[in-house]
């Protein structure tokens, strides 16, 4: 392959084109706040004692299919101070997901 005189020789595999494709992903979030309860009253207090947040990015828009994963993500560290964001991978074979889905 190389340049010979006034023409280029070499391997010619023809023209190629690139066809773009688009994927849509939905970011879904779940936030849980636990408030302190005053034992002298039936009402919850204003003091937040724990906050759990989970987010998932998925190609499905149905929140009912992702809520189990968000709940597992939140309750992984329920009541704990993680001091930073944590990333988890929860698959459909996770025993917690299987248990939740068996309750239907």
C-alpha positions, -999 to +999 in steps of 0.1 A: +000+000+000+014+034-009+015+063-032+026+056-068+029+085-091-005+102-093-027+076-077-030+058-043-029+021-043-037-002-014-065-021+001-100-007-007-128-020+014-154+004+000-172+032+017-184+030+052-211+049+069-219+055+105-256+054+115-261+070+150-285+053+174-300+067+205-306+051+238-329+067+264-320+062+301-342+072+330-327+084+363-349+073+391-344+083+427-357+073+461-352+093+493-360+081+528-359+103+559-362+090+594-374+115+620-369+114+658-401+107+677-409+123+710-421+094+733-444+119+751-464+127+720-479+107+692-463+131+666-429+128+650-404+154+658-386+177+634-352+162+640-339+141+611-319+111+624-311+093+592-313+100+554-311+074+528-310+081+491-307+058+461-305+064+424-307+041+394-302+047+357-322+023+336-335+020+301-370+012+315-393+040+326-416+020+349-408+029+384-425-002+397-398-024+382-369-004+398-383+004+432-371-030+447-335-021+436-338+013+451-351-001+484-323-026+486-298+002+479-312+024+507-315-004+533-280-017+526-268+010+550-299+017+570-292+036+601-254+039+593-234+070+587-215+062+556-200+097+555-200+096+517-218+083+487-216+046+481-220+027+448-237-007+448-243-032+421-276-051+427-285-077+401-317-096+395-300-126+411-294-108+444-312-128+471-328-096+485-344-089+451-355-125+447-371-124+482-389-091+476-402-103+442-415-135+458-438-115+480-461-106+451 
